[in-house]
């Protein structure tokens, strides 16, 4: 479920970037957009890593079942994924909502 | 019957969604001219949500005191510095 949400978010972000590029809003368009692209871009990279980690955890769980090390890996992956989400919880209002 | 852990996660998730909706509503361009206080409130809400995620989903609530203090300090310092910068720039 988290994997699907992550992939959906990445697709939405690519569509959003494409729309902005088509409108001529690139990295150095103005100061705000430097921050916008750097913050969302770095977040996206972390998200893609997280999606990979989730996929690895799911594949390992499905193929080999659960053991002590797998549980530790899954807990760590879940914590990493929550961290990525936590960052977005702060970044989203900062870039999209603040007046 | 919902097990206790499942229902607590659901309650926390609903609170997160509710606060997000409030922030979203406050950002609507149709609202009367927003003040700097609206922005500061939204920043505070963002860090409130971040702390909620840390305590409940990242299990900092069950962590040793030192880690709890580090995470709470991050939330407070982050909130105050972002809100402060926002207020100065407005």
N, CA and C atoms of all chains as a GROMACS GRO file, in nm:
protein
  567
    1UNK      N    1   0.084  -0.119   0.000
    1UNK     CA    2   0.000   0.000   0.000
    1UNK      C    3   0.087   0.124   0.000
    2UNK      N    4   0.187   0.125   0.088
    2UNK     CA    5   0.280   0.237   0.096
    2UNK      C    6   0.359   0.249  -0.035
    3UNK      N    7   0.397   0.132  -0.090
    3UNK     CA    8   0.468   0.129  -0.218
    3UNK      C    9   0.385   0.195  -0.327
    4UNK      N   10   0.256   0.159  -0.334
    4UNK     CA   11   0.167   0.215  -0.436
    4UNK      C   12   0.150   0.365  -0.417
    5UNK      N   13   0.135   0.407  -0.292
    5UNK     CA   14   0.122   0.551  -0.264
    5UNK      C   15   0.250   0.624  -0.307
    6UNK      N   16   0.364   0.564  -0.278
    6UNK     CA   17   0.491   0.625  -0.315
    6UNK      C   18   0.506   0.640  -0.466
    7UNK      N   19   0.472   0.533  -0.537
    7UNK     CA   20   0.479   0.537  -0.684
    7UNK      C   21   0.381   0.641  -0.738
    8UNK      N   22   0.261   0.645  -0.682
    8UNK     CA   23   0.161   0.744  -0.723
    8UNK      C   24   0.210   0.886  -0.701
    9UNK      N   25   0.273   0.909  -0.587
    9UNK     CA   26   0.328   1.041  -0.556
    9UNK      C   27   0.435   1.079  -0.657
   10UNK      N   28   0.526   0.984  -0.687
   10UNK     CA   29   0.635   1.011  -0.782
   10UNK      C   30   0.579   1.045  -0.920
   11UNK      N   31   0.476   0.972  -0.963
   11UNK     CA   32   0.413   0.999  -1.093
   11UNK      C   33   0.351   1.138  -1.092
   12UNK      N   34   0.279   1.170  -0.984
   12UNK     CA   35   0.215   1.302  -0.973
   12UNK      C   36   0.320   1.413  -0.976
   13UNK      N   37   0.431   1.391  -0.910
   13UNK     CA   38   0.539   1.490  -0.905
   13UNK      C   39   0.599   1.510  -1.044
   14UNK      N   40   0.617   1.400  -1.119
   14UNK     CA   41   0.671   1.412  -1.257
   14UNK      C   42   0.575   1.491  -1.346
   15UNK      N   43   0.446   1.465  -1.330
   15UNK     CA   44   0.345   1.538  -1.408
   15UNK      C   45   0.350   1.686  -1.372
   16UNK      N   46   0.364   1.712  -1.242
   16UNK     CA   47   0.370   1.851  -1.195
   16UNK      C   48   0.493   1.922  -1.250
   17UNK      N   49   0.608   1.856  -1.245
   17UNK     CA   50   0.733   1.914  -1.297
   17UNK      C   51   0.719   1.942  -1.447
   18UNK      N   52   0.662   1.844  -1.518
   18UNK     CA   53   0.648   1.858  -1.663
   18UNK      C   54   0.563   1.981  -1.695
   19UNK      N   55   0.452   1.998  -1.621
   19UNK     CA   56   0.365   2.114  -1.640
   19UNK      C   57   0.441   2.244  -1.619
   20UNK      N   58   0.524   2.245  -1.518
   20UNK     CA   59   0.601   2.367  -1.488
   20UNK      C   60   0.706   2.392  -1.596
   21UNK      N   61   0.775   2.287  -1.638
   21UNK     CA   62   0.876   2.304  -1.743
   21UNK      C   63   0.810   2.355  -1.872
   22UNK      N   64   0.692   2.299  -1.903
   22UNK     CA   65   0.620   2.343  -2.024
   22UNK      C   66   0.583   2.491  -2.016
   23UNK      N   67   0.556   2.540  -1.894
   23UNK     CA   68   0.522   2.681  -1.876
   23UNK      C   69   0.646   2.768  -1.864
   24UNK      N   70   0.761   2.707  -1.877
   24UNK     CA   71   0.886   2.783  -1.873
   24UNK      C   72   0.938   2.810  -1.732
   25UNK      N   73   0.881   2.742  -1.633
   25UNK     CA   74   0.926   2.765  -1.494
   25UNK      C   75   1.033   2.661  -1.463
   26UNK      N   76   1.158   2.700  -1.478
   26UNK     CA   77   1.268   2.607  -1.453
   26UNK      C   78   1.338   2.641  -1.322
   27UNK      N   79   1.450   2.572  -1.295
   27UNK     CA   80   1.517   2.582  -1.166
   27UNK      C   81   1.549   2.726  -1.124
   28UNK      N   82   1.597   2.808  -1.219
   28UNK     CA   83   1.640   2.943  -1.182
   28UNK      C   84   1.540   3.050  -1.224
   29UNK      N   85   1.415   3.011  -1.237
   29UNK     CA   86   1.310   3.105  -1.279
   29UNK      C   87   1.305   3.225  -1.185
   30UNK      N   88   1.299   3.196  -1.055
   30UNK     CA   89   1.319   3.299  -0.952
   30UNK      C   90   1.365   3.230  -0.823
   31UNK      N   91   1.388   3.310  -0.718
   31UNK     CA   92   1.446   3.254  -0.595
   31UNK      C   93   1.357   3.147  -0.533
   32UNK      N   94   1.226   3.171  -0.536
   32UNK     CA   95   1.132   3.075  -0.477
   32UNK      C   96   1.148   2.939  -0.543
   33UNK      N   97   1.159   2.941  -0.679
   33UNK     CA   98   1.164   2.814  -0.751
   33UNK      C   99   1.296   2.740  -0.735
   34UNK      N  100   1.403   2.811  -0.700
   34UNK     CA  101   1.527   2.742  -0.665
   34UNK      C  102   1.499   2.654  -0.543
   35UNK      N  103   1.437   2.713  -0.441
   35UNK     CA  104   1.402   2.637  -0.320
   35UNK      C  105   1.302   2.528  -0.352
   36UNK      N  106   1.203   2.561  -0.433
   36UNK     CA  107   1.097   2.466  -0.467
   36UNK      C  108   1.157   2.340  -0.530
   37UNK      N  109   1.239   2.359  -0.634
   37UNK     CA  110   1.293   2.243  -0.705
   37UNK      C  111   1.395   2.166  -0.620
   38UNK      N  112   1.476   2.238  -0.543
   38UNK     CA  113   1.576   2.169  -0.460
   38UNK      C  114   1.505   2.088  -0.351
   39UNK      N  115   1.411   2.150  -0.280
   39UNK     CA  116   1.342   2.080  -0.171
   39UNK      C  117   1.260   1.962  -0.224
   40UNK      N  118   1.179   1.986  -0.325
   40UNK     CA  119   1.096   1.876  -0.377
   40UNK      C  120   1.181   1.772  -0.450
   41UNK      N  121   1.288   1.815  -0.516
   41UNK     CA  122   1.375   1.722  -0.586
   41UNK      C  123   1.449   1.629  -0.491
   42UNK      N  124   1.507   1.686  -0.385
   42UNK     CA  125   1.578   1.604  -0.286
   42UNK      C  126   1.480   1.511  -0.216
   43UNK      N  127   1.360   1.563  -0.186
   43UNK     CA  128   1.257   1.477  -0.126
   43UNK      C  129   1.221   1.362  -0.219
   44UNK      N  130   1.209   1.392  -0.348
   44UNK     CA  131   1.174   1.289  -0.447
   44UNK      C  132   1.280   1.180  -0.453
   45UNK      N  133   1.407   1.219  -0.447
   45UNK     CA  134   1.516   1.120  -0.449
   45UNK      C  135   1.504   1.028  -0.327
   46UNK      N  136   1.480   1.088  -0.210
   46UNK     CA  137   1.462   1.007  -0.088
   46UNK      C  138   1.341   0.915  -0.102
   47UNK      N  139   1.236   0.966  -0.164
   47UNK     CA  140   1.115   0.887  -0.184
   47UNK      C  141   1.142   0.767  -0.274
   48UNK      N  142   1.219   0.790  -0.382
   48UNK     CA  143   1.249   0.680  -0.475
   48UNK      C  144   1.334   0.572  -0.405
   49UNK      N  145   1.427   0.615  -0.321
   49UNK     CA  146   1.504   0.520  -0.241
   49UNK      C  147   1.408   0.441  -0.151
   50UNK      N  148   1.315   0.511  -0.088
   50UNK     CA  149   1.218   0.448   0.001
   50UNK      C  150   1.130   0.347  -0.072
   51UNK      N  151   1.088   0.382  -0.193
   51UNK     CA  152   1.007   0.292  -0.275
   51UNK      C  153   1.086   0.164  -0.305
   52UNK      N  154   1.214   0.180  -0.338
   52UNK     CA  155   1.300   0.064  -0.364
   52UNK      C  156   1.314  -0.024  -0.241
   53UNK      N  157   1.332   0.040  -0.126
   53UNK     CA  158   1.347  -0.033   0.001
   53UNK      C  159   1.219  -0.110   0.034
   54UNK      N  160   1.105  -0.045   0.013
   54UNK     CA  161   0.976  -0.111   0.039
   54UNK      C  162   0.958  -0.231  -0.054
   55UNK      N  163   0.995  -0.214  -0.181
   55UNK     CA  164   0.982  -0.323  -0.278
   55UNK      C  165   1.072  -0.439  -0.239
   56UNK      N  166   1.195  -0.409  -0.198
   56UNK     CA  167   1.289  -0.512  -0.152
   56UNK      C  168   1.232  -0.587  -0.033
   57UNK      N  169   1.180  -0.513   0.065
   57UNK     CA  170   1.123  -0.574   0.186
   57UNK      C  171   1.006  -0.665   0.153
   58UNK      N  172   0.921  -0.617   0.064
   58UNK     CA  173   0.803  -0.696   0.024
   58UNK      C  174   0.846  -0.823  -0.048
   59UNK      N  175   0.941  -0.807  -0.140
   59UNK     CA  176   0.989  -0.923  -0.218
   59UNK      C  177   1.052  -1.027  -0.125
   60UNK      N  178   1.134  -0.979  -0.032
   60UNK     CA  179   1.202  -1.071   0.060
   60UNK      C  180   1.101  -1.142   0.150
   61UNK      N  181   1.003  -1.067   0.198
   61UNK     CA  182   0.901  -1.125   0.285
   61UNK      C  183   0.819  -1.230   0.211
   62UNK      N  184   0.786  -1.201   0.086
   62UNK     CA  185   0.705  -1.292   0.005
   62UNK      C  186   0.783  -1.419  -0.029
   63UNK      N  187   0.911  -1.401  -0.064
   63UNK     CA  188   0.988  -1.516  -0.112
   63UNK      C  189   1.046  -1.599   0.002
   64UNK      N  190   1.089  -1.532   0.109
   64UNK     CA  191   1.160  -1.608   0.213
   64UNK      C  192   1.087  -1.613   0.346
   65UNK      N  193   0.977  -1.539   0.359
   65UNK     CA  194   0.906  -1.540   0.486
   65UNK      C  195   0.975  -1.454   0.591
   66UNK      N  196   0.919  -1.458   0.712
   66UNK     CA  197   0.965  -1.368   0.818
   66UNK      C  198   1.067  -1.436   0.910
   67UNK      N  199   1.179  -1.366   0.938
   67UNK     CA  200   1.270  -1.411   1.044
   67UNK      C  201   1.317  -1.286   1.118
   68UNK      N  202   1.405  -1.304   1.215
   68UNK     CA  203   1.445  -1.192   1.301
   68UNK      C  204   1.508  -1.078   1.222
   69UNK      N  205   1.597  -1.113   1.127
   69UNK     CA  206   1.666  -1.009   1.049
   69UNK      C  207   1.566  -0.938   0.958
   70UNK      N  208   1.476  -1.016   0.895
   70UNK     CA  209   1.375  -0.954   0.808
   70UNK      C  210   1.290  -0.856   0.886
   71UNK      N  211   1.254  -0.894   1.007
   71UNK     CA  212   1.170  -0.806   1.089
   71UNK      C  213   1.242  -0.674   1.116
   72UNK      N  214   1.371  -0.684   1.147
   72UNK     CA  215   1.451  -0.564   1.172
   72UNK      C  216   1.457  -0.477   1.047
   73UNK      N  217   1.476  -0.544   0.930
   73UNK     CA  218   1.482  -0.469   0.803
   73UNK      C  219   1.350  -0.401   0.774
   74UNK      N  220   1.240  -0.470   0.800
   74UNK     CA  221   1.107  -0.413   0.774
   74UNK      C  222   1.081  -0.296   0.867
   75UNK      N  223   1.118  -0.311   0.995
   75UNK     CA  224   1.097  -0.202   1.091
   75UNK      C  225   1.181  -0.080   1.050
   76UNK      N  226   1.304  -0.103   1.007
   76UNK     CA  227   1.391   0.007   0.964
   76UNK      C  228   1.336   0.074   0.839
   77UNK      N  229   1.287  -0.008   0.745
   77UNK     CA  230   1.228   0.046   0.623
   77UNK      C  231   1.106   0.131   0.655
   78UNK      N  232   1.024   0.081   0.747
   78UNK     CA  233   0.903   0.155   0.786
   78UNK      C  234   0.940   0.288   0.849
   79UNK      N  235   1.045   0.287   0.933
   79UNK     CA  236   1.092   0.409   0.997
   79UNK      C  237   1.143   0.509   0.894
   80UNK      N  238   1.220   0.459   0.796
   80UNK     CA  239   1.271   0.545   0.689
   80UNK      C  240   1.156   0.606   0.611
   81UNK      N  241   1.056   0.523   0.580
   81UNK     CA  242   0.941   0.571   0.503
   81UNK      C  243   0.865   0.678   0.580
   82UNK      N  244   0.850   0.659   0.712
   82UNK     CA  245   0.784   0.761   0.794
   82UNK      C  246   0.863   0.890   0.795
   83UNK      N  247   0.996   0.879   0.791
   83UNK     CA  248   1.083   0.997   0.785
   83UNK      C  249   1.058   1.075   0.656
   84UNK      N  250   1.049   1.004   0.544
   84UNK     CA  251   1.023   1.069   0.415
   84UNK      C  252   0.887   1.140   0.420
   85UNK      N  253   0.789   1.073   0.480
   85UNK     CA  254   0.655   1.132   0.492
   85UNK      C  255   0.658   1.255   0.582
   86UNK      N  256   0.734   1.244   0.691
   86UNK     CA  257   0.748   1.354   0.786
   86UNK      C  258   0.806   1.478   0.718
   87UNK      N  259   0.907   1.457   0.633
   87UNK     CA  260   0.966   1.569   0.560
   87UNK      C  261   0.862   1.636   0.471
   88UNK      N  262   0.782   1.555   0.405
   88UNK     CA  263   0.680   1.610   0.316
   88UNK      C  264   0.574   1.688   0.394
   89UNK      N  265   0.542   1.640   0.517
   89UNK     CA  266   0.446   1.709   0.604
   89UNK      C  267   0.492   1.852   0.632
   90UNK      N  268   0.623   1.873   0.640
   90UNK     CA  269   0.677   2.008   0.663
   90UNK      C  270   0.693   2.083   0.530
   91UNK      N  271   0.744   2.014   0.426
   91UNK     CA  272   0.771   2.079   0.298
   91UNK      C  273   0.643   2.126   0.228
   92UNK      N  274   0.539   2.043   0.232
   92UNK     CA  275   0.416   2.075   0.158
   92UNK      C  276   0.354   2.208   0.201
   93UNK      N  277   0.329   2.230   0.332
   93UNK     CA  278   0.273   2.362   0.368
   93UNK      C  279   0.370   2.476   0.335
   94UNK      N  280   0.499   2.450   0.353
   94UNK     CA  281   0.600   2.554   0.330
   94UNK      C  282   0.596   2.605   0.185
   95UNK      N  283   0.583   2.514   0.090
   95UNK     CA  284   0.591   2.550  -0.052
   95UNK      C  285   0.455   2.574  -0.117
   96UNK      N  286   0.353   2.501  -0.072
   96UNK     CA  287   0.224   2.503  -0.140
   96UNK      C  288   0.114   2.580  -0.068
   97UNK      N  289   0.122   2.589   0.064
   97UNK     CA  290   0.008   2.644   0.138
   97UNK      C  291   0.030   2.782   0.200
   98UNK      N  292   0.154   2.812   0.241
   98UNK     CA  293   0.178   2.937   0.314
   98UNK      C  294   0.140   3.058   0.230
   99UNK      N  295   0.068   3.156   0.291
   99UNK     CA  296   0.031   3.276   0.216
   99UNK      C  297   0.153   3.361   0.186
  100UNK      N  298  -1.435  -0.638   1.630
  100UNK     CA  299  -1.383  -0.544   1.733
  100UNK      C  300  -1.241  -0.503   1.696
  101UNK      N  301  -1.216  -0.375   1.689
  101UNK     CA  302  -1.084  -0.324   1.650
  101UNK      C  303  -0.983  -0.351   1.761
  102UNK      N  304  -0.864  -0.400   1.726
  102UNK     CA  305  -0.763  -0.414   1.832
  102UNK      C  306  -0.712  -0.276   1.868
  103UNK      N  307  -0.660  -0.263   1.988
  103UNK     CA  308  -0.625  -0.131   2.042
  103UNK      C  309  -0.522  -0.061   1.953
  104UNK      N  310  -0.420  -0.133   1.907
  104UNK     CA  311  -0.315  -0.071   1.826
  104UNK      C  312  -0.371  -0.017   1.695
  105UNK      N  313  -0.456  -0.097   1.631
  105UNK     CA  314  -0.514  -0.055   1.503
  105UNK      C  315  -0.598   0.070   1.519
  106UNK      N  316  -0.681   0.077   1.623
  106UNK     CA  317  -0.771   0.190   1.638
  106UNK      C  318  -0.693   0.316   1.676
  107UNK      N  319  -0.583   0.302   1.754
  107UNK     CA  320  -0.504   0.419   1.791
  107UNK      C  321  -0.439   0.479   1.667
  108UNK      N  322  -0.385   0.392   1.580
  108UNK     CA  323  -0.326   0.441   1.455
  108UNK      C  324  -0.430   0.515   1.371
  109UNK      N  325  -0.552   0.461   1.370
  109UNK     CA  326  -0.659   0.523   1.292
  109UNK      C  327  -0.692   0.661   1.347
  110UNK      N  328  -0.700   0.670   1.481
  110UNK     CA  329  -0.732   0.799   1.544
  110UNK      C  330  -0.624   0.902   1.509
  111UNK      N  331  -0.498   0.862   1.523
  111UNK     CA  332  -0.387   0.954   1.492
  111UNK      C  333  -0.393   0.995   1.345
  112UNK      N  334  -0.418   0.900   1.256
  112UNK     CA  335  -0.428   0.929   1.113
  112UNK      C  336  -0.541   1.029   1.085
  113UNK      N  337  -0.656   1.010   1.153
  113UNK     CA  338  -0.770   1.101   1.133
  113UNK      C  339  -0.735   1.242   1.181
  114UNK      N  340  -0.662   1.250   1.293
  114UNK     CA  341  -0.618   1.381   1.343
  114UNK      C  342  -0.526   1.447   1.240
  115UNK      N  343  -0.433   1.369   1.185
  115UNK     CA  344  -0.341   1.423   1.082
  115UNK      C  345  -0.419   1.473   0.961
  116UNK      N  346  -0.515   1.395   0.916
  116UNK     CA  347  -0.596   1.436   0.800
  116UNK      C  348  -0.676   1.561   0.832
  117UNK      N  349  -0.735   1.566   0.952
  117UNK     CA  350  -0.815   1.682   0.992
  117UNK      C  351  -0.732   1.809   0.994
  118UNK      N  352  -0.613   1.802   1.052
  118UNK     CA  353  -0.526   1.919   1.058
  118UNK      C  354  -0.482   1.961   0.918
  119UNK      N  355  -0.457   1.862   0.831
  119UNK     CA  356  -0.420   1.892   0.692
  119UNK      C  357  -0.532   1.966   0.621
  120UNK      N  358  -0.656   1.921   0.642
  120UNK     CA  359  -0.771   1.986   0.578
  120UNK      C  360  -0.783   2.131   0.628
  121UNK      N  361  -0.764   2.153   0.759
  121UNK     CA  362  -0.771   2.289   0.815
  121UNK      C  363  -0.665   2.378   0.750
  122UNK      N  364  -0.541   2.327   0.741
  122UNK     CA  365  -0.432   2.404   0.677
  122UNK      C  366  -0.466   2.434   0.532
  123UNK      N  367  -0.517   2.334   0.463
  123UNK     CA  368  -0.553   2.350   0.322
  123UNK      C  369  -0.660   2.459   0.307
  124UNK      N  370  -0.761   2.455   0.398
  124UNK     CA  371  -0.869   2.553   0.392
  124UNK      C  372  -0.814   2.694   0.416
  125UNK      N  373  -0.722   2.707   0.511
  125UNK     CA  374  -0.665   2.838   0.542
  125UNK      C  375  -0.582   2.893   0.427
  126UNK      N  376  -0.534   2.805   0.339
  126UNK     CA  377  -0.451   2.850   0.227
  126UNK      C  378  -0.534   2.892   0.106
  127UNK      N  379  -0.667   2.872   0.114
  127UNK     CA  380  -0.754   2.901   0.000
  127UNK      C  381  -0.747   3.049  -0.038
  128UNK      N  382  -0.728   3.079  -0.167
  128UNK     CA  383  -0.717   3.220  -0.210
  128UNK      C  384  -0.847   3.298  -0.192
  129UNK      N  385  -0.960   3.228  -0.176
  129UNK     CA  386  -1.088   3.297  -0.160
  129UNK      C  387  -1.107   3.352  -0.020
  130UNK      N  388  -1.021   3.310   0.073
  130UNK     CA  389  -1.033   3.360   0.210
  130UNK      C  390  -0.993   3.507   0.217
  131UNK      N  391  -1.043   3.576   0.316
  131UNK     CA  392  -1.003   3.716   0.339
  131UNK      C  393  -0.852   3.722   0.359
  132UNK      N  394  -0.792   3.835   0.324
  132UNK     CA  395  -0.646   3.847   0.315
  132UNK      C  396  -0.577   3.784   0.437
  133UNK      N  397  -0.497   3.682   0.413
  133UNK     CA  398  -0.434   3.611   0.525
  133UNK      C  399  -0.323   3.695   0.587
  134UNK      N  400  -0.311   3.687   0.716
  134UNK     CA  401  -0.205   3.760   0.784
  134UNK      C  402  -0.086   3.669   0.807
  135UNK      N  403   0.022   3.727   0.861
  135UNK     CA  404   0.140   3.647   0.894
  135UNK      C  405   0.104   3.542   0.999
  136UNK      N  406   0.006   3.574   1.085
  136UNK     CA  407  -0.032   3.479   1.191
  136UNK      C  408  -0.092   3.352   1.132
  137UNK      N  409  -0.162   3.366   1.018
  137UNK     CA  410  -0.216   3.247   0.951
  137UNK      C  411  -0.102   3.155   0.911
  138UNK      N  412   0.002   3.215   0.852
  138UNK     CA  413   0.118   3.138   0.810
  138UNK      C  414   0.188   3.072   0.928
  139UNK      N  415   0.203   3.146   1.037
  139UNK     CA  416   0.270   3.092   1.156
  139UNK      C  417   0.187   2.978   1.214
  140UNK      N  418   0.056   2.993   1.213
  140UNK     CA  419  -0.032   2.886   1.261
  140UNK      C  420  -0.015   2.761   1.175
  141UNK      N  421  -0.005   2.780   1.043
  141UNK     CA  422   0.012   2.666   0.952
  141UNK      C  423   0.146   2.598   0.974
  142UNK      N  424   0.252   2.675   1.000
  142UNK     CA  425   0.383   2.617   1.029
  142UNK      C  426   0.376   2.537   1.159
  143UNK      N  427   0.310   2.594   1.261
  143UNK     CA  428   0.296   2.524   1.388
  143UNK      C  429   0.219   2.393   1.369
  144UNK      N  430   0.115   2.396   1.287
  144UNK     CA  431   0.037   2.276   1.260
  144UNK      C  432   0.123   2.171   1.189
  145UNK      N  433   0.207   2.216   1.096
  145UNK     CA  434   0.294   2.122   1.024
  145UNK      C  435   0.389   2.051   1.121
  146UNK      N  436   0.449   2.125   1.213
  146UNK     CA  437   0.540   2.062   1.308
  146UNK      C  438   0.464   1.981   1.414
  147UNK      N  439   0.341   2.019   1.443
  147UNK     CA  440   0.257   1.938   1.532
  147UNK      C  441   0.233   1.802   1.466
  148UNK      N  442   0.200   1.805   1.338
  148UNK     CA  443   0.179   1.678   1.265
  148UNK      C  444   0.307   1.596   1.260
  149UNK      N  445   0.419   1.664   1.235
  149UNK     CA  446   0.548   1.594   1.227
  149UNK      C  447   0.577   1.525   1.360
  150UNK      N  448   0.552   1.594   1.470
  150UNK     CA  449   0.577   1.534   1.602
  150UNK      C  450   0.483   1.417   1.627
  151UNK      N  451   0.360   1.430   1.583
  151UNK     CA  452   0.262   1.320   1.597
  151UNK      C  453   0.310   1.195   1.523
  152UNK      N  454   0.362   1.216   1.401
  152UNK     CA  455   0.414   1.102   1.323
  152UNK      C  456   0.535   1.041   1.396
  153UNK      N  457   0.622   1.127   1.447
  153UNK     CA  458   0.741   1.077   1.518
  153UNK      C  459   0.702   0.994   1.640
  154UNK      N  460   0.610   1.046   1.720
  154UNK     CA  461   0.575   0.982   1.847
  154UNK      C  462   0.498   0.851   1.825
  155UNK      N  463   0.404   0.852   1.732
  155UNK     CA  464   0.317   0.735   1.716
  155UNK      C  465   0.366   0.637   1.611
  156UNK      N  466   0.403   0.685   1.494
  156UNK     CA  467   0.438   0.592   1.387
  156UNK      C  468   0.586   0.554   1.387
  157UNK      N  469   0.673   0.647   1.431
  157UNK     CA  470   0.815   0.613   1.440
  157UNK      C  471   0.850   0.564   1.580
  158UNK      N  472   0.748   0.554   1.667
  158UNK     CA  473   0.759   0.494   1.800
  158UNK      C  474   0.858   0.566   1.891
  159UNK      N  475   0.873   0.696   1.871
  159UNK     CA  476   0.958   0.774   1.961
  159UNK      C  477   0.894   0.783   2.099
  160UNK      N  478   0.760   0.770   2.103
  160UNK     CA  479   0.688   0.772   2.230
  160UNK      C  480   0.733   0.660   2.323
  161UNK      N  481   0.786   0.552   2.265
  161UNK     CA  482   0.831   0.438   2.346
  161UNK      C  483   0.984   0.433   2.354
  162UNK      N  484   1.049   0.538   2.305
  162UNK     CA  485   1.195   0.538   2.299
  162UNK      C  486   1.254   0.585   2.432
  163UNK      N  487   1.386   0.566   2.452
  163UNK     CA  488   1.453   0.621   2.571
  163UNK      C  489   1.439   0.774   2.576
  164UNK      N  490   1.447   0.826   2.697
  164UNK     CA  491   1.424   0.969   2.721
  164UNK      C  492   1.513   1.057   2.633
  165UNK      N  493   1.640   1.019   2.618
  165UNK     CA  494   1.734   1.100   2.542
  165UNK      C  495   1.686   1.120   2.398
  166UNK      N  496   1.641   1.010   2.336
  166UNK     CA  497   1.592   1.019   2.197
  166UNK      C  498   1.464   1.101   2.189
  167UNK      N  499   1.376   1.085   2.288
  167UNK     CA  500   1.253   1.165   2.294
  167UNK      C  501   1.287   1.313   2.298
  168UNK      N  502   1.386   1.347   2.383
  168UNK     CA  503   1.424   1.488   2.399
  168UNK      C  504   1.484   1.543   2.270
  169UNK      N  505   1.568   1.462   2.204
  169UNK     CA  506   1.630   1.506   2.078
  169UNK      C  507   1.522   1.534   1.974
  170UNK      N  508   1.425   1.444   1.962
  170UNK     CA  509   1.320   1.460   1.861
  170UNK      C  510   1.230   1.580   1.894
  171UNK      N  511   1.195   1.595   2.021
  171UNK     CA  512   1.113   1.709   2.060
  171UNK      C  513   1.188   1.841   2.039
  172UNK      N  514   1.317   1.840   2.068
  172UNK     CA  515   1.399   1.960   2.046
  172UNK      C  516   1.402   1.995   1.898
  173UNK      N  517   1.418   1.892   1.813
  173UNK     CA  518   1.415   1.914   1.668
  173UNK      C  519   1.285   1.982   1.626
  174UNK      N  520   1.172   1.929   1.680
  174UNK     CA  521   1.041   1.982   1.642
  174UNK      C  522   1.027   2.128   1.687
  175UNK      N  523   1.067   2.156   1.810
  175UNK     CA  524   1.052   2.292   1.864
  175UNK      C  525   1.145   2.389   1.791
  176UNK      N  526   1.273   2.352   1.779
  176UNK     CA  527   1.370   2.441   1.713
  176UNK      C  528   1.331   2.463   1.567
  177UNK      N  529   1.290   2.356   1.500
  177UNK     CA  530   1.247   2.366   1.361
  177UNK      C  531   1.128   2.460   1.347
  178UNK      N  532   1.029   2.441   1.432
  178UNK     CA  533   0.908   2.524   1.425
  178UNK      C  534   0.940   2.670   1.451
  179UNK      N  535   1.014   2.696   1.559
  179UNK     CA  536   1.046   2.834   1.596
  179UNK      C  537   1.130   2.902   1.488
  180UNK      N  538   1.229   2.830   1.433
  180UNK     CA  539   1.316   2.894   1.333
  180UNK      C  540   1.242   2.919   1.202
  181UNK      N  541   1.162   2.822   1.155
  181UNK     CA  542   1.087   2.842   1.030
  181UNK      C  543   0.984   2.953   1.048
  182UNK      N  544   0.910   2.948   1.160
  182UNK     CA  545   0.809   3.052   1.186
  182UNK      C  546   0.873   3.188   1.202
  183UNK      N  547   0.988   3.191   1.269
  183UNK     CA  548   1.059   3.316   1.288
  183UNK      C  549   1.105   3.376   1.156
  184UNK      N  550   1.163   3.291   1.071
  184UNK     CA  551   1.207   3.338   0.940
  184UNK      C  552   1.089   3.386   0.857
  185UNK      N  553   0.979   3.311   0.863
  185UNK     CA  554   0.859   3.349   0.788
  185UNK      C  555   0.807   3.483   0.835
  186UNK      N  556   0.803   3.503   0.967
  186UNK     CA  557   0.753   3.628   1.024
  186UNK      C  558   0.842   3.745   0.984
  187UNK      N  559   0.974   3.723   0.986
  187UNK     CA  560   1.067   3.831   0.949
  187UNK      C  561   1.054   3.868   0.802
  188UNK      N  562   1.025   3.769   0.718
  188UNK     CA  563   1.018   3.797   0.574
  188UNK      C  564   0.884   3.856   0.533
  189UNK      N  565   0.781   3.839   0.617
  189UNK     CA  566   0.648   3.887   0.580
  189UNK      C  567   0.635   4.038   0.594
   0.00000   0.00000   0.00000
